Amino acid sequence: MSSKAIRTVLVIMGMRDNSCRERISAVLRSVEGVRSVDVSLIRARAVIEHEATAEPAHLVWAIVNAGYGAALDGSGCRC
């Protein structure tokens, strides 16, 4: 049984180039329950489609653990 996907947008701090973007994408994809990831270097945002089991705190922790900063985007961005 498939659950409905949740969309979370995170602000990413510390990305400097495409290798950073690719590393963050890989880290987010490794979180259990993540279905898709779109990281924008220009917007400094990550849009993650995930199941409820992949809580936003898990996503933030994964990025911080990789050496970057992350926070929930409270701007209402529809990135």
Secondary structure, 3 states (H helix, E strand, C coil): CCCCCEEEEEEEECCCCHHHHHHHHHHHHCCCCEEEEEEECCCCEEEEEECCCCCHHHHHHHHHHCCCEEEECCCCCCC
